[in-house]
Amino acid sequence: MSTVDAIMVEADYSREIFEEHNADVKRLWKEFAEGRPHRIPVLWSMNYKMILLDPSLNVWGYSFMDVFEKPDVMLRVILEFEYWKRHNVWCDWEMGLPDKWDIAVSFQNVYESAWLGAPIFYSSANVPDIRPFLRSKEDMRKFMERGIPDPFSGFMSRVKRFYEYFLERREEGFTFKGVPIGSVGAPIGTDGPFTIAVNITGGEIIKVLCSDPSFAEEFLWFITNAIIERMKSWHKLLGRSFPYEDFSFADDSIQLLSPNLYRRFVLPLHKEIVKTFCSGRPGIHLCGAIEQHLKILKEELNIRYIDTGFPLNLERAREILGEDVIIRGNLNIMTLLEGPKERIGKETLMIINSQVTRGRRFIFGEGNNVAPRTPPEHLNYAYEIVKKCGEYRY
């Protein structure tokens, strides 16, 4: 089927049974792991901002400040989101109530910069962000002179307090919708050394790359070593031994660099992180236009997986990366948010009928992170299209 017209009928989800869906999903991921999936899997990337930034779902009126300052509110919002997701948004994950709630403390994308000293600011209409605090080389020099912060100090002391609260509630027998808490996670990864450096300097580090390359290298290595020390300590706290095979990380801001600048200033940092935490081939998340780096990522880091954003050309990515790299992405999140369904269908079919599916190492999703207020029916419609039209024929 190559046109959307034949599948414009709304799927009747009332006939779906969670158990049947979950059994099918389990079978699909087993096939995918074995390299022989019968169809393209679908995964949506989303988090509890879907609840907080949608007035129709946030019936309590919680703010991000509430969530970031009160562990009981964070626990509630995370569980409400998981319940909502499992009962409203269909894709190739487990639906319905789980046996246990496997959850993690989450401070969105600000915890690393906040730990290093950046102040957080809150917006009623968006996720929290940080304010840059190292605006000059002199600021950066003084920052390095203070040394690497203790991995459990500053903002990370709050993260640890929230993590311990979640564990305490689990030990007390807390349940949500009659289901107990299972595993509890915390931030043990990284959004990437160059991204953190850009965040806390307000982009000043990019100027320094050109005006004082030696100082830039010194600063970026300081950030990287700090990140590695924090990650080591938090892996140990959570009882996660390293290195391990399924390690992944991110570094969105490398899209600002040319391949030569990436190779000189950032690739060595990535190699050090991968050497420390990955025993196999790493995964990476990169938003934005990062086609210029794919060849290096393939040849130098030997990536096994890339979680893509928009507007990366997926066919070009497959051509560069080859058929053994898993690619996830990258339906425009504005298409999913705004529709109409005809547009969602056409763009979905364009992706799943493209050459990115060569090798059966493609996972369909958005590019990247579903926007709050996206109608679940838009997501579910795209999912139904992939289920019906995304079967492999070779």
N, C-alpha and C positions, 0 to 999 in steps of 0.2 A: 504494500500500500504506500503510495508516494504523495498523496494529497490529504489535506486535513478534512476535506468535505465529507468523507465517508465515516468520520469518527467524531462528528460534532454533537453527538447525543451524550448528554450528561450521564456519567457512570452511576449506577444504582448501588451505592455503598451499603444500603440496608441489607443486601444479600451477602455481604462479606462477613465472614466469621473470623474473629481474631486468631483462633487456633489454626485454621486452615492457612491463613495468610502467614503466620509465623513459621509454620512447617515449610511452606513454599520458600520463604526468605532464607531459612536455614539451609535448605537444599541449594538455593541459588548461590549463596556465599561459599558453600563447600565446592561447588562446581567452579566458581571464580578462583578460589585458592588453588584448584587443580589445573587451571588454565583452560577450562572447557565450559564456560557458562553458556546456557542455551539462549540467553537474552542479555541485554544491557542492564546492569543494576542501576538503581536510582538512590542517591543520598542527598538530602537537603542539609545545609549548614545553617544552624540557627541557635539562639540561646535565649535566656530569660528576658532579654530586651523586648522580645515579642509580647510579653505580658505587660511589662512596665510602661511601654510607649504606645499601648493601645487602650484608650479609655474604655472600650467595650469589654476588655478582659481585665483591666486593672480596677476592679470594683472596690478595692480597699483604698485606692488613692496613694499607694506607696510611691516614693521617689527613689532615684538611685542613691541619694544621700541616706535615706532610710536603710536601704539594703547594705550599703557600704559601712554603716555605723552600728547596725544592730544584727547580731548573728541569728537571732530568732526570726527576724524578717527575711534575711537572706535564705535561710533554710526553707521557710514557707514559700517564698517566691520561686525558688528552684524546683520545689516539689510540685507547685501549682503548674509551672511550665511543663514539667515532665508529664504530668497527668494530661494537660491540654494537648500536648504534642501527640501522645500515644492514643488519643481518642478523636483527633480531628485531622491530623496531617499524615497522609498515607505516603509511604515510600518503602524502601527495602530495609526497614528496621522493625524491631519487635513492636507490635501494637497491643493495646489493652494493658491491664494491670500486670506488673511483673511479680515475680516471687519476692524480690527485694528491690528497694530503690538504690541503685548504684549511682552515687552523686559525687560532686566535687565542689569545694569552695571556689568561687569564681569572682574575681574583681576585674572582669573584662580585660582590656588591653592596657591598663595603666599601672599595674602593680610593680613592674620592673622599674619604670621611670620614677615612680613614687618612692620606691625603696632607695634609689640613688639620690633622692632629695627633691624631686620635682613636686610642686604643689598641685593638688587636684582641683579642677573646677567642674561644677555641675551645671547641666543645662536641662531645663524642663522638657525640651523637645528632642534631646539626643542623648547618646551615651556619654559618660564622663570622659574627660580628657585631662591632659596635664599642661601646665604652663612652663615653657622653657626657662631655665634658670642659669644656664651657662652661655652668656651672650658674647663672650670674647675669649681669646686665647689665654688671657690672664685668669679669667674665671675657670677655664679648663685646667690650667696649671695648678691653681690653688686647690681645685677639686681633687686632682691626682695626689697632691701632697698630703691630703688627709688620709689617704690609703683606702683600701677596699672596705666597705662597710661590713659589719658582721651580718651573716646571712639571715639572722633572725632579729635584726634590729630594725628600727624605723618602721616603715609601712609593713614590712614582713613580720613584725611582731604582732600586728593586727591580723594578718593572714593566719599566723600560727594560733592566735586566740580563737579565731573563727573555726579553724580546723579542729581544735580541741573541743570546742563547743559541739560540733557535729558528732564527734566521737562520744562525748558524754551523753548526748541525747540517744545515740544508738545503744549505749550500755544501759540506759534507763528503760529501754524497751519502747521508745517512741515509735508510733506508727502513723502513717498518713494513708487515708482511705483503706485502713485495715492492713496495710503492708509495711513491714519493718524496713529500716535502713540497712543496706548491704555494705558494699565497699565505699570508703570515703577518700576522695582524692583532694589534691591541692596543686597549686601552680608549680610544676617542677621543670617546665620547658622554658622556651625563650621565644620572644617575637623577633629576635635577631639583633646582633650587635650594632649593625649599621643603622637599623631602624631606631634603636634606642638612642644612639648617638645623635641622629637627626632630631629626634623628639626633644631631648633635654637641652640641645643647643639651638633649637629653633631653626635648624638648617645651616647654622654657622659652620659646622664641620665640613660642609661641601666646599665652602670658600677656602677653608684651611687646606683641603686636599691639594689645591692649586698653588696657594701662596706659601705654604710651609709643609711640604709632604712629609718630612721627617717627624715633625710635631704631630701631624695628623695620624701617622702610623703609631706613634707612642700613645696617643689618646685612645685610638680604636683598640689597641691591644690591652690597655688598662680596662676599658669597658668589657672586653671579651673575657679577660681573666676574672673580673668581678662576677660576670654572669656565670662562668664555669664554677667558681667557688660556691655561689648561691645554689646552683643546680645540684652540685655534689651533696651539699648539706641537706637539701630538701629531699633528694632521692633517698638518702640514708634515713631521714626522719620517717619517711613513708615506707621504709623497708623495701625499696626498689633497687635491686642490684644493677650495676651497669659495668660495661656496655651491654646493650641488648639489640636484637635484630630489628625491632619495629620502631626505632627512634625516628622522630620527625621534628622539624623546627621550621621557623619562618624567617623572612627578612624582606618585607615588602618594599622597603625604600631603596633596594638595589636597582629598582626600575629607573631611578634618577641618574644612574651611572652608565657610562659607556663600557663595553666589554673590557677594554684595556684598564680602565680605572677599577672595575670590579676585580679583575685578575690580580692587580697589584695590591690593592688596599683591603679587600674584603674576603676574597677566596682563601687566603691563609687563615683567617679567623674562622671561617666555616670549616675548614679542614681540621682545625684544632678542636672545635666543638664535636665534630663527627668522630674524630679519633677517640675522644674521651667517652662518648656516650653511645656510639653505634658499633655493633659487632658485625653488621652486614651492610646492606645498601640503605642509605637514608631516604626518608621522605622529606618533602619541603612544600610549604605553602607560600605562594607568591601572588599577590594581587597585581592587577594592572598590566601594562605593556612590557613584558619581560622576554620577548622572543629573542632579543639580542644576547641573552645569557644562556639560552638552552643548550647550545653546543658545549659550552664550558661546564655546565652542570652535569651533562652526560659524561663528558670525557674526564673531568677532574674529580667530581664527587660521586660519579656512578650512581645517580639517583635511581631509586626503584619506583618512586611515586611522586607526582606533583599535583597539588590542589591548586587549581587555577582561578583567576579572577576574570574580569572583563576589561579590555576587548581582545585578549589573546586569540589569534587565529589557530583553532584547534587542529586543522588539517596540517598547517605548517609545523605546529608543535610535534605532531606524530611523525612527520617526515624527518625532523631533526633528531628526535629522541629515539626513534625506532619502535619496534613492536613489543618490546619487553618492559617498557616503562608504563606504569598505570597513570592515566590522566583522568582527573575529575573536573567537571565543569560543563559549560559555562554560560547557561541561559541568562540573559540580561535580567538583573533583579528588577529593573523598572518595567520590563515586559511582564514579569510575574506580578508586580504590584498593581499596575494599571490595566493590564489586559489590552484589548478584549480577548476572549478565548480564541478567536480565529487567529489573532497574531501570535498568541502563545503556542497554538498548534503548529503554525507554519514554521516558527523559529525552532521549535522542538524537533520537528521532522527534518529540518535542514541540518541540524546537528547530528541526529542519530543516523541519517542517511549519508553522512560524510565519511571521508577516509580516516577520521580519528578512531573509528571502531576497528581498524585493522589490528589483528593480533588478539582481539577480545580482551584488551586491557584498558577498557574505557568505562568510567562510571559517570553517568549523567547527573548533573546537578546545576545549581545556580552559580553565577560568577560575580561576586562571592559574598555570601551571607545574606540570607533572606531578610528583606526590609520589614520592619514592624508595619502592621495593618495590611500586610499582604493577605488577601482572602484565601483561606484554606482550599476553597474550591478551585482556585487557579493552580495551586500546587498539585492538588489531586487530579486535575484535568491533565496536566503535563505528565503525571505519573501514569495515568491510564493510557495515554498515547504511547509512551515508551513500552509499557507492558504489551500493548497490542501490535506495535509496529517495530519494536526494537529487537526482534528475534534475529539471531545470527543465521545466515544462510550458507555459510562456508566453513 
